[in-house]
Amino acid sequence: MVNIFKAHTDAINWVTWVKELKLVGTCSYDCNVYLWAADSPEFGKGMKMGSLVLGNKATAPGTELDHETAKYRRGWKV
């Protein structure tokens, strides 16, 4: 059986397996990295668990987040 997940808008240039978290990571020329649930009883197979976007800035723990950074942080389910 083949699963198809549509998220990237350009060619995928890397796929990796994160064994400890049971996640699949995909990276693309569209400057996005997505993490997918490989098999999660809570979220289901193939659900997007989070994303990284090129240019998203890091913030120190306890720092108040600006609107754009907060938007990306809310998307994580890991």
Backbone as ProteinMPNN parsed JSONL, in Angstrom:
{"seq_chain_A": "MVNIFKAHTDAINWVTWVKELKLVGTCSYDCNVYLWAADSPEFGKGMKMGSLVLGNKATAPGTELDHETAKYRRGWKV", "coords_chain_A": {"N_chain_A": [[0.842, -1.18, 0.0], [0.541, 2.222, -0.787], [0.989, 5.402, 0.568], [-0.076, 8.721, 0.017], [0.873, 11.995, 0.514], [0.097, 15.309, 0.272], [1.773, 18.231, 0.464], [4.076, 19.791, 0.085], [5.171, 22.345, -2.184], [7.069, 22.179, -4.076], [9.748, 20.146, -5.412], [10.594, 17.332, -3.379], [13.494, 16.976, -1.498], [14.646, 15.469, 0.506], [14.017, 12.791, 2.712], [13.374, 11.501, 5.888], [13.497, 9.207, 8.671], [12.371, 9.369, 11.964], [12.968, 7.55, 14.419], [12.605, 7.381, 17.28], [10.428, 9.054, 17.797], [8.556, 8.144, 16.068], [8.115, 9.429, 13.584], [8.008, 10.792, 10.285], [10.134, 12.771, 8.388], [10.074, 15.342, 5.954], [11.743, 17.243, 3.487], [11.954, 20.049, 1.35], [12.512, 21.795, -1.801], [10.897, 23.966, -1.588], [11.503, 25.285, 0.66], [10.547, 24.32, 3.088], [10.14, 22.163, 5.916], [8.528, 19.284, 6.904], [6.95, 17.352, 9.456], [5.646, 14.155, 9.846], [3.178, 11.968, 11.219], [3.981, 8.654, 11.593], [2.666, 6.391, 12.519], [0.381, 6.844, 14.644], [-1.576, 6.328, 17.458], [-3.045, 8.345, 18.636], [-3.139, 10.524, 16.823], [-3.328, 9.478, 14.264], [-2.388, 7.879, 11.161], [-0.156, 9.48, 8.948], [-0.785, 12.136, 9.543], [0.036, 15.581, 9.535], [2.43, 16.751, 11.717], [3.91, 18.958, 12.353], [5.829, 21.845, 11.246], [8.705, 23.342, 9.73], [9.966, 26.42, 8.694], [12.054, 27.985, 6.398], [13.952, 30.636, 7.562], [12.456, 31.224, 9.787], [12.709, 32.57, 12.94], [14.68, 31.788, 15.858], [13.871, 31.714, 19.354], [14.639, 32.593, 22.696], [14.03, 30.549, 25.636], [11.161, 31.421, 27.546], [10.845, 33.904, 26.413], [8.696, 36.407, 25.123], [6.683, 35.735, 22.356], [6.613, 36.968, 18.992], [3.887, 37.72, 16.715], [4.076, 36.201, 14.251], [5.98, 34.165, 14.842], [4.688, 32.883, 16.977], [2.487, 31.866, 15.62], [3.606, 29.789, 14.072], [4.624, 28.129, 16.088], [2.315, 27.235, 17.373], [1.417, 25.296, 15.653], [2.661, 22.864, 16.148], [2.459, 19.493, 17.244], [3.92, 17.773, 18.687]], "CA_chain_A": [[0.0, 0.0, 0.0], [1.287, 3.475, -0.882], [0.288, 6.574, 1.079], [0.299, 9.951, -0.658], [0.629, 13.177, 1.318], [0.378, 16.512, -0.514], [2.022, 19.396, 1.299], [5.122, 20.616, -0.51], [4.842, 22.973, -3.469], [8.202, 21.952, -4.971], [10.295, 18.791, -5.284], [11.141, 16.9, -2.095], [14.893, 16.612, -1.669], [15.113, 14.618, 1.59], [13.028, 12.128, 3.571], [14.072, 10.813, 6.975], [12.684, 8.515, 9.668], [12.744, 9.685, 13.343], [12.505, 6.322, 15.078], [12.177, 7.609, 18.669], [9.132, 9.735, 17.816], [7.717, 7.535, 15.035], [7.773, 10.496, 12.651], [8.712, 10.882, 9.008], [10.422, 14.158, 8.054], [10.298, 15.616, 4.542], [12.328, 18.55, 3.212], [11.703, 20.358, -0.05], [13.039, 23.035, -2.356], [9.993, 25.071, -1.259], [12.051, 25.831, 1.92], [9.767, 23.831, 4.223], [10.354, 20.828, 6.458], [7.314, 18.821, 7.576], [7.019, 16.105, 10.21], [4.411, 13.394, 9.671], [2.994, 10.811, 12.095], [4.095, 7.4, 10.848], [1.583, 5.542, 13.011], [0.084, 7.361, 15.964], [-2.954, 6.041, 17.868], [-3.716, 9.594, 19.006], [-3.323, 11.439, 15.698], [-3.581, 8.761, 13.022], [-1.286, 7.744, 10.212], [-0.039, 10.48, 7.91], [-1.151, 13.494, 9.948], [1.165, 16.507, 9.66], [2.625, 17.044, 13.131], [4.547, 20.263, 12.512], [6.604, 22.291, 10.095], [9.757, 24.34, 9.896], [10.021, 27.26, 7.511], [13.324, 28.682, 6.289], [13.864, 32.035, 7.961], [11.768, 31.356, 11.057], [13.755, 32.87, 13.915], [14.669, 31.103, 17.148], [13.693, 32.595, 20.502], [15.087, 32.017, 23.965], [12.929, 30.131, 26.511], [10.576, 32.472, 28.371], [10.697, 35.136, 25.649], [7.38, 36.597, 24.513], [6.788, 35.499, 20.92], [5.881, 37.86, 18.108], [2.723, 37.062, 16.101], [4.45, 35.201, 13.244], [6.624, 33.031, 15.506], [3.644, 32.193, 17.739], [1.653, 31.141, 14.65], [4.287, 28.551, 13.718], [4.759, 27.285, 17.276], [1.013, 26.602, 17.664], [1.187, 24.191, 14.723], [3.346, 21.633, 16.56], [1.706, 18.565, 18.076], [4.907, 16.83, 19.246]], "C_chain_A": [[0.889, 1.244, 0.0], [0.418, 4.595, -0.342], [0.811, 7.806, 0.364], [-0.098, 11.121, 0.228], [1.024, 14.387, 0.495], [0.568, 17.68, 0.436], [3.021, 20.336, 0.652], [4.682, 21.164, -1.862], [5.977, 22.842, -4.478], [8.738, 20.545, -4.679], [10.85, 18.526, -3.883], [12.577, 16.461, -2.338], [15.452, 15.777, -0.519], [13.92, 14.051, 2.347], [13.813, 11.392, 4.643], [13.073, 10.225, 7.96], [13.223, 8.875, 11.046], [12.162, 8.573, 14.208], [11.921, 6.579, 16.472], [10.792, 8.242, 18.761], [8.125, 9.149, 16.833], [7.184, 8.587, 14.066], [8.583, 10.348, 11.371], [8.9, 12.37, 8.736], [10.637, 14.301, 6.554], [10.803, 17.052, 4.396], [12.215, 18.803, 1.722], [12.409, 21.634, -0.483], [12.093, 24.208, -2.122], [10.365, 25.716, 0.078], [11.226, 25.446, 3.143], [10.216, 22.433, 4.609], [9.068, 20.464, 7.188], [7.599, 17.525, 8.305], [5.644, 15.456, 10.167], [4.358, 12.239, 10.664], [3.068, 9.554, 11.243], [2.964, 6.452, 11.237], [1.303, 5.936, 14.448], [-1.358, 7.043, 16.342], [-3.743, 7.312, 18.175], [-4.054, 10.449, 17.79], [-3.622, 10.748, 14.378], [-2.383, 8.776, 12.09], [-1.326, 8.873, 9.193], [-0.416, 11.896, 8.292], [0.101, 14.357, 10.067], [1.255, 16.961, 11.111], [3.272, 18.408, 13.363], [5.327, 20.623, 11.271], [7.661, 23.29, 10.524], [9.814, 25.123, 8.596], [11.357, 27.987, 7.517], [13.132, 30.151, 6.646], [13.109, 32.253, 9.259], [12.822, 31.533, 12.155], [13.574, 32.095, 15.217], [14.478, 32.127, 18.256], [14.125, 31.865, 21.764], [13.88, 31.6, 24.802], [12.458, 31.299, 27.381], [10.388, 33.803, 27.657], [9.292, 35.223, 25.069], [7.537, 36.517, 22.997], [6.033, 36.558, 20.128], [4.794, 37.044, 17.401], [3.119, 35.939, 15.136], [5.086, 33.965, 13.883], [5.591, 32.222, 16.287], [2.769, 31.358, 16.818], [2.3, 29.798, 14.3], [4.407, 27.61, 14.913], [3.447, 26.572, 17.613], [0.767, 25.386, 16.793], [1.793, 22.871, 15.15], [2.483, 20.794, 17.481], [2.619, 17.537, 18.725], [5.345, 17.331, 20.583]], "O_chain_A": [[1.884, 1.296, 0.722], [-0.742, 4.735, -0.731], [2.013, 7.923, 0.128], [-1.25, 11.234, 0.646], [2.171, 14.488, 0.061], [-0.364, 18.075, 1.135], [2.83, 21.552, 0.669], [3.918, 20.527, -2.588], [5.871, 23.331, -5.603], [8.231, 19.848, -3.799], [11.491, 19.389, -3.284], [12.858, 15.683, -3.25], [16.625, 15.406, -0.557], [12.936, 14.75, 2.591], [14.808, 10.731, 4.343], [11.94, 10.695, 8.064], [14.418, 8.707, 11.291], [11.021, 8.648, 14.665], [10.859, 6.051, 16.804], [10.06, 7.983, 19.716], [6.98, 9.596, 16.768], [5.991, 8.64, 13.765], [9.704, 9.84, 11.384], [7.95, 13.146, 8.836], [11.311, 13.47, 5.945], [10.346, 17.957, 5.093], [12.362, 17.882, 0.918], [12.843, 22.44, 0.34], [12.45, 25.345, -2.428], [9.646, 26.581, 0.576], [11.211, 26.178, 4.132], [10.615, 21.63, 3.766], [8.572, 21.244, 8.0], [8.385, 16.699, 7.842], [4.622, 16.098, 10.413], [5.376, 11.598, 10.926], [2.31, 9.401, 10.285], [2.378, 5.79, 10.381], [1.927, 5.412, 15.37], [-2.279, 7.443, 15.629], [-4.96, 7.353, 17.996], [-5.134, 11.036, 17.727], [-4.128, 11.388, 13.456], [-1.478, 9.599, 12.231], [-2.38, 9.191, 8.641], [-0.372, 12.786, 7.442], [1.107, 13.925, 10.629], [0.292, 17.487, 11.669], [3.185, 18.952, 14.464], [5.472, 19.813, 10.356], [7.529, 23.981, 11.534], [9.719, 24.544, 7.514], [11.75, 28.548, 8.539], [12.258, 30.824, 6.099], [13.118, 33.364, 9.789], [13.732, 30.712, 12.273], [12.452, 31.79, 15.622], [14.879, 33.282, 18.111], [13.981, 30.646, 21.866], [12.819, 32.215, 24.702], [13.273, 32.071, 27.887], [9.831, 34.737, 28.233], [8.757, 34.229, 24.58], [8.418, 37.157, 22.424], [4.955, 36.997, 20.528], [4.788, 35.815, 17.481], [2.557, 34.845, 15.198], [4.763, 32.839, 13.505], [5.625, 30.992, 16.255], [2.351, 30.26, 17.187], [1.611, 28.78, 14.239], [4.298, 26.396, 14.745], [3.463, 25.434, 18.084], [-0.026, 24.52, 17.165], [1.468, 21.838, 14.564], [1.847, 21.319, 18.395], [2.143, 16.535, 19.259], [6.173, 16.697, 21.238]]}, "name": "protein", "num_of_chains": 1, "seq": "MVNIFKAHTDAINWVTWVKELKLVGTCSYDCNVYLWAADSPEFGKGMKMGSLVLGNKATAPGTELDHETAKYRRGWKV"}
